[in-house]
Amino acid sequence: MKEGPRVLVALVSAVLLGVIIASSGNTQALRVADAIAPVGVLWVTAIRMTVIPLLVALIVTGVASASDVRDIGRMGASALVVFLALLSGAAAIVIPAMPLLFSLMPNGVRPALPPGAAEAAREVVSGGQTPTVASWLTSLLPSNPVSAAADGAMVPFILFVLLFAIAVAHSAPASRTTLVAFFRALGDAMMTLVRGVIWLAPVGVFAMVLPLAARAGASMVGAIGFYIAAYAIGTLLVIALLYPVVALFGGIPMRRFARAALPAQLIAFSSSSSLAALPALVEAAEDALALPKQVTGFMLPLGAAMFKLAAPTTWTAGAMFIAWFYNVPMDAPQLFTIALASVFLGFAAPGIPRGGFIMLTPLLLAVGLPVEGVGILIAVDAIPDTIATVLNVTGNLVATILVAHRSRTWLVQ
C-alpha cells in the first residue's frame, strides 16, 4: 500500500476509535489514548528536526543553482502576486459563505466561556503587543540567525538564508560549485532521513489524532461544535476550489495533484504544523509533480513561513462566532474589513505562538467586538487549527505550482 492510503487508514481509524472512546465515557480508555500521545509527539519532533537543515539546503541549492540571479527576483514577484491572488480568492469565498453558515446558529442562551478562555484572552491582551510597521520591518533580519532558527522565527531566518544563497550565487565559480554541491548533498541526506520518518507516518498519525479525537468528542455538540463545523465547511470549500485552480492555471490534472498532495495534507492535519509537512511537500513537488527544484527550493520554505491561506477563513469565522457569542450584529462592511485585513496583515503576524491572535485582537476592537472573544477562539482552537494547517499546506503547494507554471518561459530547468 502506498504512503497516502496507509496514512489515511491510520487517520480514519484514530478518529473512529477516538469518537467511540469519547462517546463511551470510559476514563480508562481515555487514559490509554492519552498514554500513546508521546509517540505522536516524538514522531513530529523527528520530522521537525530535519526541517532547518533541509530548508537551508533547499533554498541554497535552488537559488544558487539558478542560471541567472534575476530569476530569483522574478520568482519573488510572482510569489507575491500568487499569494495575494489566492488570499483574495479565499476572502471572496469566505465573505458570503460565513454569514450564510452562521445564520443557522441558534439564538438561544449563550454557553458559558470555554475553560481557559478568560485566561487566554488576558494573556494575549497583556502580553502580546501588536507589531507596528517599523517594528515588523526591523525584525525581518535576525541579528543571530542560529538563535532565530532555534526560537522558531522562521521569516527572519529564511530571509537570512536567501541572502546567503544569493551571496553564494555571486561567489567565484569554484566556491559556488563547492558550496552548491555540499548543500545538495545535505539535502539528499535529509530527504533520506525524512523518508524513513515518513515511513512511520501511520504510527505517528494514529498516536497524534487518537487523543485529540477522544477528548474532542464532548466539544462537538452545541455552539462550539457548530462553530467547528462551520469553520470546517468554509475551509474545505476553499481547499476544494484549489483543485480546479491547479488544473486551469497550473497545467496539472486534479487527480494527479490530489495524489501528490495527500501525504502532506494528512501530516499537516495530524501535526497542526506546516513546517512538519514541509518534507512531504518537497517530495510531492519534486517527485510526484516534477516541479523545477529552483522553484520548489525558493517557494516551499517561503510559503511555509509566510503564506497562510487559512487566514481569511480563520479571522472571518472567528469574528462571526464572537459576534454570535456576545450577540453583536455583524454587517457587511465589518466582515469586509476583517477579510481585507486577513489578506494583507497575515504576512505581518509575529512568528510566535498565538501570533495570529495577537494581530486579530485590535481588529476585533476596530469592528466593535469584545477583545475577550480572542480567548474563546484560543480555547477551542485545537480542531480548527488542524483544518487550517491542511489549507495552509495545500495553498503552499498550489502557489508553488502556479509560480512554476508562470516561470516556464524564463526559467532554465
C-alpha positions in Angstrom: 0.0 0.0 0.0 1.3 3.5 -0.9 2.1 6.1 1.7 -1.0 8.2 1.3 -3.5 5.4 1.7 -1.6 3.9 4.7 -1.7 7.3 6.5 -5.3 7.8 5.6 -6.3 4.4 7.0 -4.4 5.3 10.3 -6.1 8.7 10.4 -9.6 7.4 9.9 -9.0 4.6 12.4 -7.8 7.0 15.0 -10.8 9.3 14.5 -13.3 6.5 14.7 -11.7 4.9 17.8 -11.4 8.4 19.4 -15.1 9.0 18.8 -16.0 5.7 20.3 -13.9 6.4 23.4 -15.4 9.9 23.8 -19.0 8.6 23.5 -18.4 5.7 25.9 -17.1 8.0 28.7 -14.7 5.3 29.7 -11.9 7.0 31.7 -9.6 4.1 31.5 -9.8 4.1 27.7 -9.2 7.8 27.7 -6.1 7.4 29.8 -4.8 4.8 27.3 -5.4 7.2 24.4 -3.5 9.9 26.3 -0.7 7.5 27.1 0.2 7.0 23.4 0.3 10.7 22.7 4.1 10.9 23.4 4.6 8.5 20.4 3.0 11.1 18.1 4.9 13.9 19.7 8.2 12.0 19.2 7.3 11.4 15.5 6.5 15.0 14.8 9.7 16.0 16.6 11.6 13.6 14.3 10.3 15.4 11.3 10.8 18.8 12.7 14.5 18.1 13.5 15.1 17.7 9.8 13.3 20.9 8.7 16.0 23.5 9.4 18.9 21.7 7.5 16.5 20.7 4.8 15.2 24.2 4.4 18.7 25.6 4.2 19.7 23.0 1.6 16.6 23.7 -0.5 17.0 27.4 -0.6 20.7 27.5 -1.2 20.6 24.9 -4.0 17.5 26.4 -5.5 18.8 30.0 -5.5 22.5 29.4 -6.2 21.8 26.9 -9.0 19.7 29.5 -10.9 21.3 30.2 -14.3 20.5 33.9 -13.8 20.1 35.5 -10.4 17.5 37.8 -11.9 15.3 34.6 -12.0 15.1 34.9 -8.2 13.7 38.4 -8.4 11.1 37.2 -11.0 10.1 34.3 -8.7 9.8 36.7 -5.7 7.5 39.0 -7.7 5.5 36.0 -9.0 5.2 34.6 -5.5 3.8 37.9 -4.2 1.2 38.1 -7.0 0.2 34.5 -6.5 0.0 34.8 -2.7 -2.2 37.9 -2.9 -4.4 36.4 -5.6 -5.0 33.2 -3.6 -5.7 35.1 -0.4 -8.1 37.4 -2.2 -9.9 34.5 -3.8 -10.2 32.8 -0.4 -11.6 36.0 1.1 -14.1 36.4 -1.7 -15.4 32.9 -1.0 -15.5 33.3 2.8 -17.3 36.7 2.9 -20.6 35.4 1.5 -20.3 31.8 2.9 -19.7 32.6 6.6 -22.8 34.8 7.2 -24.9 32.1 5.5 -23.5 29.4 7.7 -23.7 31.4 10.9 -27.3 32.4 10.1 -28.2 28.8 11.1 -26.8 29.3 14.6 -29.5 29.1 17.3 -30.4 32.3 19.0 -30.9 30.6 22.4 -28.9 31.0 25.6 -25.2 31.5 25.0 -23.0 28.9 26.6 -20.5 29.6 29.3 -17.0 30.6 28.4 -14.9 27.5 27.4 -12.3 26.5 30.0 -9.3 28.7 29.8 -10.9 31.3 27.5 -10.7 34.2 30.0 -7.1 33.4 31.0 -6.0 33.1 27.3 -7.6 36.5 26.5 -5.9 38.2 29.4 -2.5 36.6 28.3 -2.9 37.9 24.7 -4.1 41.3 25.7 -1.5 41.9 28.4 1.5 40.0 26.9 1.1 40.3 23.2 1.5 43.7 21.6 0.6 44.3 18.0 3.7 44.9 16.0 4.0 48.3 14.3 5.2 48.5 10.7 8.5 49.8 11.9 9.0 47.0 14.5 7.9 44.4 11.9 10.4 45.7 9.3 13.3 45.8 11.8 12.5 42.2 12.9 12.8 40.8 9.4 16.6 40.4 9.6 18.0 38.4 12.6 21.0 39.6 14.5 21.7 36.0 15.2 20.4 33.5 12.6 21.1 30.5 14.7 19.1 32.0 17.6 16.3 32.8 15.1 16.2 29.2 13.9 16.2 27.9 17.5 13.4 30.3 18.5 11.2 29.4 15.5 11.5 32.9 14.0 11.2 31.4 10.5 10.7 34.5 8.4 13.9 36.3 9.6 15.8 33.0 9.3 14.6 32.3 5.8 15.4 35.9 4.7 19.0 35.4 6.0 19.3 32.1 4.1 18.0 33.8 1.0 20.7 36.5 1.3 23.3 33.8 1.9 22.1 31.9 -1.1 22.3 35.0 -3.3 25.9 35.6 -2.0 26.8 32.0 -2.9 25.3 32.6 -6.4 27.6 35.6 -6.8 30.7 33.8 -5.5 33.6 32.7 -7.6 32.8 29.7 -9.7 35.0 27.3 -7.7 33.5 28.4 -4.4 30.0 28.3 -5.8 30.4 24.8 -7.2 31.7 23.5 -3.9 29.0 25.1 -1.7 26.2 24.1 -4.0 27.5 20.5 -4.1 27.7 20.5 -0.3 24.2 21.8 0.3 22.8 19.4 -2.4 24.4 16.5 -0.6 23.0 17.8 2.7 19.5 18.0 1.1 19.8 14.5 -0.2 20.8 13.1 3.2 18.0 15.0 4.9 15.5 13.6 2.4 16.8 10.1 3.0 16.3 10.6 6.7 12.8 12.1 6.2 11.7 9.2 4.1 12.5 6.9 6.9 10.5 9.0 9.4 7.6 9.4 7.0 7.5 5.6 6.6 6.4 5.6 10.2 3.7 8.1 9.5 0.8 5.8 10.1 2.0 5.1 13.7 2.7 8.8 14.3 -0.6 10.0 12.8 -2.6 7.4 14.8 -0.8 8.4 18.1 -1.4 12.1 17.4 -5.0 12.0 16.3 -6.5 9.4 18.8 -6.1 11.6 21.9 -7.4 14.6 20.1 -10.5 12.7 18.8 -11.1 11.1 22.2 -11.0 14.5 24.0 -12.8 16.5 21.4 -15.9 14.3 21.4 -17.7 16.2 24.1 -17.0 19.6 22.4 -18.5 18.5 19.2 -22.1 19.3 20.3 -23.8 22.6 20.9 -22.5 26.0 19.9 -18.8 25.1 19.9 -19.5 22.1 17.7 -21.4 24.3 15.3 -18.5 26.8 15.1 -16.1 24.0 14.4 -18.4 22.5 11.7 -18.9 25.9 10.1 -15.2 26.6 10.1 -14.5 23.1 8.6 -17.1 23.7 5.8 -15.6 27.1 4.9 -12.1 25.7 4.9 -12.9 22.6 2.9 -14.7 24.7 0.4 -11.6 26.8 -0.2 -9.5 23.6 -0.4 -11.9 22.0 -2.9 -11.7 25.1 -5.2 -7.9 24.9 -5.2 -8.0 21.7 -7.3 -9.6 23.2 -10.4 -7.3 26.3 -9.9 -4.3 23.9 -10.3 -5.8 22.3 -13.4 -6.8 25.6 -15.0 -3.8 27.8 -14.2 -1.1 25.3 -13.3 -1.5 22.7 -16.0 -1.7 19.7 -13.6 -4.7 17.4 -13.6 -6.7 17.4 -10.4 -6.3 13.7 -9.8 -2.5 13.9 -10.1 -2.5 16.9 -7.8 -4.7 15.2 -5.2 -2.5 12.1 -5.1 0.6 14.2 -4.7 -0.8 16.5 -2.0 -2.5 13.8 0.2 0.5 12.7 2.3 1.5 16.3 3.2 -2.2 17.1 3.9 -2.5 14.1 6.3 0.7 15.0 8.1 -0.5 18.6 8.4 -3.8 17.5 9.8 -2.2 15.3 12.4 0.6 17.6 13.5 -1.0 21.0 13.1 2.4 22.2 11.7 3.1 23.5 8.2 6.8 23.0 8.9 6.3 19.4 9.8 4.6 18.9 6.5 7.4 20.6 4.6 9.4 17.4 3.8 6.3 15.7 2.4 5.6 18.8 0.3 9.1 18.6 -1.1 8.6 15.0 -2.2 5.2 15.9 -3.7 6.5 18.9 -5.6 9.8 17.4 -6.9 9.0 13.7 -7.2 5.3 13.4 -7.8 4.8 16.6 -9.8 8.3 17.1 -11.2 8.4 20.8 -10.5 11.8 22.6 -11.0 14.0 22.5 -8.0 14.8 26.1 -8.4 11.2 26.9 -7.8 10.5 24.4 -5.0 13.7 25.4 -3.2 12.5 29.0 -3.2 8.8 28.7 -2.8 8.1 25.9 -0.4 10.2 27.2 2.5 9.0 30.8 1.9 5.3 29.6 1.8 5.7 27.5 4.9 6.9 30.5 6.8 4.8 33.4 5.4 1.8 32.2 3.4 -1.2 31.4 5.5 -4.1 30.8 3.1 -6.4 29.9 6.0 -6.2 33.5 7.4 -9.4 34.8 5.7 -11.4 31.8 6.9 -9.9 31.8 10.4 -10.4 35.5 11.0 -13.8 35.8 9.4 -15.3 32.6 11.1 -13.7 33.6 14.4 -15.2 37.1 14.2 -18.6 35.7 13.3 -18.6 33.3 16.2 -17.5 36.0 18.7 -20.3 38.2 17.3 -22.8 35.4 17.9 -21.4 34.6 21.3 -21.8 38.3 22.5 -24.9 38.9 20.4 -23.3 41.7 18.5 -24.6 42.2 14.9 -22.1 42.0 12.1 -22.6 44.0 9.0 -21.1 43.5 5.5 -18.6 46.4 5.9 -17.3 44.9 9.2 -16.8 41.5 7.5 -15.1 43.1 4.5 -12.7 44.9 6.9 -11.8 41.6 8.6 -11.4 39.7 5.3 -9.3 42.5 3.8 -7.1 42.7 6.8 -6.5 38.9 6.7 -5.2 39.3 3.1 -2.7 41.9 3.9 -1.9 41.6 7.6 -1.4 37.8 7.7 2.2 38.3 6.4 3.0 40.5 9.4 1.8 38.1 12.1 4.7 37.6 14.5 6.3 34.2 14.4 5.4 33.3 18.0 2.6 31.1 19.5 -0.8 32.7 19.0 0.8 35.3 16.7 -2.3 35.4 14.5 -4.5 36.0 17.5 -2.3 39.0 18.5 -3.0 40.5 15.1 -6.7 39.8 15.4 -7.1 41.5 18.8 -7.0 45.1 17.6 -9.1 44.2 14.6 -11.9 42.9 16.8 -11.9 46.2 18.6 -12.0 48.1 15.3 -15.2 46.3 14.3 -16.8 46.6 17.7 -16.3 43.2 19.1 -15.1 42.4 22.6 -11.4 41.6 22.7 -12.1 38.9 25.3 -13.5 36.9 22.4 -10.0 36.1 21.4 -9.8 33.8 24.4 -12.8 31.8 23.2 -11.1 31.2 19.8 -7.9 30.1 21.6 -9.7 27.8 23.9 -11.5 25.9 21.1 -8.6 26.2 18.6 -7.3 22.6 18.7 -9.5 21.2 15.9 -9.8 24.4 13.7 -6.0 24.6 13.8 -5.6 21.2 12.3 -8.0 22.0 9.5 -6.4 25.4 8.9 -2.9 23.7 8.6 -4.3 21.5 5.8 -5.4 24.5 3.9 -2.1 26.3 4.5 -0.1 23.3 3.3 -2.3 22.8 0.3 -2.2 26.5 -0.6 1.6 26.4 -0.3 1.8 23.6 -2.9 -0.7 25.3 -5.2 1.2 28.6 -5.0 4.4 26.7 -5.9 2.7 25.1 -8.9 1.4 28.4 -10.2 4.8 30.1 -9.8 6.4 27.2 -11.6 3.9 27.4 -14.4 4.4 31.1 -14.7 8.2 30.7 -14.8 8.3 28.1 -17.6 9.1 30.8 -20.2 12.1 32.3 -18.5 13.5 29.6 -16.1 16.1 27.3 -17.4 15.4 23.9 -15.7 
